[in-house]
Amino acid sequence: MSSSLSGQHRRAVRRRGNEDDGAGNLREQQVSTSARSALFLAGGRDRVAQWGIAALTLCFGIVAALGTTTPDGTRGSVVRTAVVLALAASTIPVAIVMTRMRIYTSWWSRAVGTNSLTSLNNIFVLYADLGLLIGLLSARDPLLAVQGSVLFAVIGGFVAHFVRLGVMYAHMAFSSLVIVGLSVWAGIEGAAVGTVAYCVFVAFVASNGIVLLLRSYSAAFKRALRTQLDWANTDPLTGVLNRRGFNSAASEFLESGRPVTLIMIDVDRFKQINDVHGHSLGDAILSRLATRIAEVAGPNAATGRLGGDEFAVVVRASGDAAVALIEQIREAPSGTQGDFPATVSIGAVVYRDADHSTNPERVRPSLAEAMSIADAALLAAKDAGRNTHIVVDADMYDVSGKPEPSKSAGCTSRPTMRARVRPRPAERIAANGDVETLV
C-alpha cells in the first residue's frame, strides 16, 4: 500500500514537473500559504524570532558602547567615540523595526519572486555589515578589531535564513575582505604574526562556517517541508490539488477580488463505468480527465479533485472568457476516453468585475457561497440530462432558489443559465457577458 502510494506521488510529481512557469508559481503560492499555516500550527511563533533578532541587534549596540570605555577602543578620541555612540543608539529603532517583521513569511518567500520583506532583510544586512565595519575601524588597536570581526558570525546567522543566495555570497565576500584588511592593518602595526593568524582563522571559521552550515540546514528543511505540503495538498491519483489544496487556492482567488469564476465538474454515470469496465479504467479516465482539465484551464487557474469523480476549477475570468472555458472543459473528455465514452456535467458561478456587477458590494464572496451556488448549478445540469453545463450569475442568484435549465434554449451542449431571482425574471449570461432575460 505504501509503495503504491509513493509511486502515485512520484507520478504526480513528474506530471507537475512538466507544468509551465505560471502553474509552478501558482502551486508555489499554494505551498507558501500552507507552509506559513503549518509553521504556526506546529508551534512556530514570529514573536520568538522577532524578539531574538531585536535582542541581538541591541547587543551589537552594547558592544559598541563598551568599546568607548577602553583605551584600545575609542577612548580618548571625541570623534571616534561620537561615531560609535551614534551607531550604538541607532540599534534601538532598528531593533523596534525588527520586532514587527514577519519572520516566517520572510523565511519562506526569500526564493520566491520579488518581495518587500526580503528587501527589508537586505537593508538590515547592509546596515549590520556597514555598522560593524565602522565600529571595527574606530578601534585604536587593530588586533581588537580583528577579534571583534567574529561578530560577522552573528549577522551570518540571519543571512543564512532570511536572504537570497546572492546576498549571502555578497555578505561572505564582504566579511572576508574586512577580516583580511584588519589582519593586514594589525601586521603593519606590529602585532605578533602568530596572534594575528590565530585571530584571523577563528574569525574566518566563525563568520563563514556558520553561514554555510545554517544555510544548508535551512534549505534542506524547506525542501522537505515543501515536498510534504505539496503531497498534503495534492490528489495522488490525478496530480491536481485535493479538496484541502483547492479550498485554500479558491479562497485566495475569491478574497483577491473579482472577476472570478468557480466551476464544478462531475463525470456522468461514473459508477456505471466502474461497475461495467472496472476501477482501473475508472481511475485512468479520472487521471486523463484531470490532466485535460488542467491543460484547458491554463496555468493561472487552480484545478482540484474534490473527491470521487468530482473536479473543480477556479479562474480569474468572467463573461465570454468564462463561457468559452467552460465549453472547452465540457469537451475535454473527448480526448481522454479511448474506446469508452465518458461525458461531464458542469455547474459554474460567475462573479463579474465590480464595474459590470449589479451587486458591487459583494466584492469578496465566501468560498462556501460560491461552492453552494456552483453545486446547485451542477445538480441542475445533471437533472437536465447530463453532458451539459449551467452558468449562474452570482449577482442574480437567489440562495433560496435552484438553478433550472432553460427549456427554450436547450441543455445538451449550449451554455445556459436560469436562476430563481426575486424580484427579477429569469436571466442568463450571454456569450458577450451581457445579461439577457429568458422568454
SEMISE-49242 format. One record per residue (C-alpha): x, y, z. Coordinates in steps of 0.5 Angstrom, whole numbers, plus 500, padded with zeros to 3 digits. Example, Ala and Ser with C-alpha at 12.3 -4.5 7.8 and 13.67 -1.06 7.14 Angstrom:
2
525491516
527498514
END
This chain:
439
500500500
505505502
510503496
504504491
502511495
509513494
509511486
503515485
506521489
512520484
508520478
504526481
511530482
513528475
507531472
508537476
515538473
512539466
508545468
510552466
512557470
506560471
503554474
509553478
508560481
501558483
503552486
509555490
504561492
499555495
505551498
507558501
501559504
500552507
508553510
506559514
500556517
504549518
509553522
504557526
500551528
507547530
508552535
513557531
512564533
514570530
515573537
521569539
525570533
523577532
525579539
531575539
534579533
532585536
536583543
542581539
541588535
541591542
547587544
551590538
550597541
552595548
559592545
560599541
558603547
563598551
569600546
568607548
571605555
577602553
584605551
584600546
578602543
576610542
577613549
581619548
578621541
572625542
570624534
571616534
567616541
561620538
561616532
561609536
556612541
551614535
552607532
550604539
544609539
542607532
541600534
535602539
530604533
533598528
531593534
524596534
523595527
525588527
520586532
515588527
518584521
514578519
520573520
517566518
514570512
520572510
524566511
519562506
519568501
526569500
527565494
520567491
520573487
521580489
518581496
518587500
520583506
526581503
528588501
528590508
532584510
537586505
537593508
538590515
544586513
547592509
546596516
549591520
555590516
557597515
556599522
560593524
566595520
565603522
565600529
572596528
575601524
574606530
578602535
585604536
588597537
587593530
588587534
582588538
578590531
580583529
578580535
571584534
570581527
568575530
561579530
560578523
558571525
552573529
550577522
551571518
546567523
541572520
544572513
543564513
536564514
533570511
536573505
537570498
543566496
547572492
546577498
549571502
555571498
556578498
556578506
561573506
566576501
565583505
566580512
572576509
575582506
574586512
578581516
584581511
584588511
584588519
589583519
594587515
593593519
595589525
601587522
603594520
602596527
607591529
602585532
605578533
604574527
602568531
597572534
594575528
594569525
590566530
585571531
584571523
583564523
578564528
574570525
574566518
571560521
566563525
564568520
563564514
563557517
556558521
553562515
554555510
552550516
546554517
544555510
545548508
540546514
535551512
535549505
534542507
529543512
525548507
525543501
523537506
517542508
515544501
515537499
511535505
506540504
506539496
504532498
499534503
495539498
496534492
491529490
496523489
492519483
491525479
496530481
492536481
490539488
486535493
480539497
484542502
489545497
483547492
479550498
486554500
487556493
480558491
479562498
485566496
482567489
476570492
479574497
483578492
477581488
473580482
472578477
473570478
469564476
468558480
467551476
465545479
465538474
462532475
463525471
457523468
455516471
462514473
459509478
457505472
463506468
467503475
462497475
462495468
469496466
473496473
476501477
483501473
479504468
475509472
482511475
485512468
479516466
480521472
487522471
487523464
481528465
484532471
490533466
486535460
482540465
489543468
491544461
485547458
484552465
491554464
497556468
493562472
488557474
487553480
485546479
483541484
479534485
474535491
473527491
471521487
469524480
468531482
473536480
473544481
477550477
477557480
480562475
480570474
475571468
468572467
463574461
465571455
472568457
469564463
463561458
469559453
473556458
467552461
465550454
473547453
472544460
466540458
469538451
475535455
473528456
473527448
481527448
481522454
476516454
479512448
474507447
470508453
465514452
465519458
462526459
462531464
456536467
458543469
456548474
459555475
458561478
461568475
463574480
463579475
468585476
466591480
465596474
460591471
457588477
450589479
452588487
458591487
458591495
460583495
467584493
470578496
465573496
466567501
468560499
462557502
457561498
461560491
461553492
454552494
452556488
456552483
454546486
447548485
448549478
452542477
446539480
441543475
446540470
445533472
438534472
438537465
440530462
448531463
453533458
451540459
453546463
449551467
453558469
450562474
451570475
452571482
449578482
443575480
442569484
437568490
440563495
433560497
432558489
435553485
438554478
434551473
436549465
432554460
427550456
427554450
435555450
436547450
441544455
445539451
451543449
450550449
452554456
445557459
443559466
437560469
436562477
430564481
432571483
427575487
424580484
428580477
425575472
430569470
436571466
442569463
449571461
450572454
457570451
459577451
458578458
451582458
445579462
439577458
432576460
430569458
423569455
END
